[in-house]
Amino acid sequence: MDGIPSKAEYALQISRWNWPLILETAAGNYDGETDEDGSATGLCFLGTVFHLMPSGKYYMPFACSNVDACKRCNGSGVVSRKKADPARYNHLDLMVNCTVKAALHFGSFPDWPPALKEEVAFLRKIRDRYSLDMPCPSCKGVGSEEAHRDELFQEALQEEAEKHDMFITSGEGDPCDILAGICLDGKITSSENSMGHYTVTEITTGRTRYFQTDYDFPGLATTFGWGGAEGEDDIQEAIEFLDAHEGAIDEDPGYFGDEEGDQ
């Protein structure tokens, strides 16, 4: 591979996966049990690290001898800075330390005034321009171009999963497995029955609600992401949306609450 693909390139590739099917599969794999946190979780197998990760390798941060060391920094993650200036670095470092010490008067970092946070960040940025070493431009300080590719891919995968209210995890039985999961607490799904009416099901309990009146369909469609329509065609467009999104999953807006449902 020539060069390292950008995170955006990986994100584009991952966004083209069939995420509605991944979500539906994860919800369908819910076995009625809860995890250690008491949450109901559904999982979908995406593949193994050997097939999904750019390196095609399994390793740990503290045991990664099987990934190739970066040729530019020889695996150290840093290279010498051509415009290093130790005197300026030390002077600016002193300014950073004095500013931080003064800022502690306000408490911990979250309590600092925004202007003070910006000042410290600016001083650190200027200071680091004169340091003896800098993160390797090839591996971004990781020490391996392979590992850097994997990091970019993992970040892009996690961010795409979050767009679908999902998360990425590894298999309990086999850490080489990569899974997409969804917390199903308070989640509902919809389906059309044979009479053209719609059934909403609370996934974790199996409780149902039936929507049989046309005028209920726009509100139901909105629950599952429909943006609404203008004019008199809102009912028909809502029906078309619900038909096209059968099996969609979303948060319960209050259809069930503490009631028993229709079943």
N, C-alpha and C positions, 0 to 999 in steps of 0.2 A: 504494500500500500504506500503510495506516494504522499508523504506528509500525514498529518493527523486531522481527521474530519472534525469539523466544528460541532459543538453541541447542537446547533440549529439543524445540521444535517441529520444527526441521529434523531432529533425530535421529529423532523419531517417523516423520516422512515417509520418511526414508532406510531405516529399519529394515523398512519394508513392501515394500522391493524384494525381488525373488526372488534372495536371496543364494545358495541352493544351486545355482541355475542359473548364476549368475555364476561361482561357484567351479568348477563342472563345465566351463563354457565356457573359462575361463582354462586349466584343466588340459588340455583338449582341444586348445588352440591351441599347446601346447608343440611346438616344431619340432626338438627334438633338439640344439639349440645351447646354448652357455652364454654368459653375459654377461661383462663385463670382470672381474668378481670370481670368475669360474669357477662361478657358480651357475646352475642350471637354472631358468628362469622361464617361467611361462605368463601370458598377458595376456588380458583381456576388455575390449572397447570399451564404455564406459558411455554416452558421448555427447560433445558438445562444450561448451565453456564458454558458447557462445551459447544452448544449450538447457538446460543443467543449473544454471549459476550464477545466483543470484538477480538479479544485475545484467544478465546476458546480454551481458557485455562482456569482451574480452580486454585486459589491460593488465599492466604490470610495476610493482613498487613505485617504481622510479625514473622511470617514464614512464607516468603515470596521468591525463593531462589529459582523457581521455574519460569519466572518472567525475565525477559532480556533486559539487561541494564542499558540505560540511555547512553548512546555513544558520545554525546556531546559533553556530558558531565561525569561519565563513567559511573553512574549510579548514585552519585552523591546528592543530586538534586539541586546543587548550586554551582555557579561558575563565577570566575573573578570579574569584577566590574572594572571596565576600562577607565572610567572617570572617577575612580575611588578617591576620596579625600578624607583621610582619618581625622584631621584637625577639624574640618567643618562638621563631620559626623558627630564628633564628641561634643562640639559646641551646641549643635542642634539637639543632641540627646539630652544635654543638661537643661535646655529650654523645655523640652518635653517633660522631663521629670519634675521640674519646678512648677510647670503649669498643672500637671496632674496632682501634685501635692497641694496646690492651692485649691484645686477643684474638689478635693476630698472634704473641704469645709461644707459642701452641699450634701454630702453623704455618698452613697454608692453611685456608680455610673448612671443608672436610670434616672437618678434625681438631679443630675447636672443640667444646667440651662442649655438649651440647644446651641446657642452661640459658642459656649465653652466646649461642647462636644466637637463642633466643627473646627474650632481652633486647634484642639489636640490632634484631630485627624489630619489637618493640614500640616502641622509641624512634623508629625510622624512621616507623612508622605515626602516632604522635602528632605528630612533627615536620611531616609532610606536611599535617596538618590546618590548619596556619597558613601555608602557602606562598602566594605571590601568585597563582599559577596552579594550575589543576587540570585533569585530563583532561576533555574535553568529555563531558557525560553522554549526548549524542545519538549521537555517533559513537565513543565510548570512546577518544578520542585518535587515531583513525585519520585524521581530516580529511575523511572522506566516509562518509555513511550507507550508500551503495551498497557501498563497499569493506568496511565493517563487516559488512554482511549476508553478503558473500562469505566473509569470514573465519570467521564462525560456521558457515556451510554447510560449508566445507572442513574445519574441526575435527570437525564431526559426522560427515562422510563418512569421514574418516580413522579416527576412533574406531570406527565401525561396521565398517569393513573389518578392523581389527585383531581384532575379536571373531571373525572368520572366518579368522584367520591370513593375512590378505591385506594389501596396501598399495595406496596410490593414487599414480599417476604420470601424467605427460603423455606424449604421443606423441613419438617421436624425429623422425618426418617432419613432423608437424604439432603444434606445442605447444598448439594449441587443443583437441586431443583429450584426453579424460580416460579413463584406463584403470585397471582394478583388476587387480593382479598377485598372484601367489602363487609363493613359492620352493618348487620341487618336489623339492629334495634330500631324500632319505629319506622321501618321501611314497608312500603306497600307496592303491589304490582297489579296491573289491570289485564283483563282478557275479555273477549267478546263471546257471549253465549249464542246458542243456535237461533235465538229469537231476535238477534240484532241488538240486544241490550248488553250492558257491560257489568262485569263483576270485578270488584276491587278486593284483593286479598291481603291481609296482614301476614307477611311471610313467616314470622316466627311462631305465630299461633294458629294460622290457618283460618282465622275468622274472616268472614266475608261481608260485603255490602253490595247490594244490587242497585244499579242505576237504570231505570226503565222509562224515565220521562225525557223527551227530547230537550226540554229546557234545562235539564241537569247536565247535559253533555258538554256545553262550553266550559262550565266550572270544573268538571272532571278533567277535561283536556288541559285546562290551565294548570291543574295540579301536576300534570306530567310534562309541562314545558311548553305548551302551546301559547303563542303570543297574542292570540285573539284575532278577530277579523272585523272589518268595517261593513256596515250595511246589514242586509237581511240574510246574508249567507252564513252567518256565524254558526248556526246549528249544523249545517251540512259540512262546513269546513272543520268543525270540531269532530264530527263523526269520521271524516277522512283522516284527521290527525290520529284519533284513537285507533282506527283500523291499522294505520301504518306503524303505530308504536305499541302494538300488542306485546305484552310482556315487559314493558318499560317499568323501571323501578324508581321510586322517589320517596321523599319523606311523607309521613302521614300528617296531613294538615288538621287532623282532628276527627276523621271519619269514625274512629274506633273509641279512643279515650278509654274509659273504664267500662264501657258497655260490652255486652257479650257478642254483638254482631248478629248476622242472620243465620249462622250455623254454629 
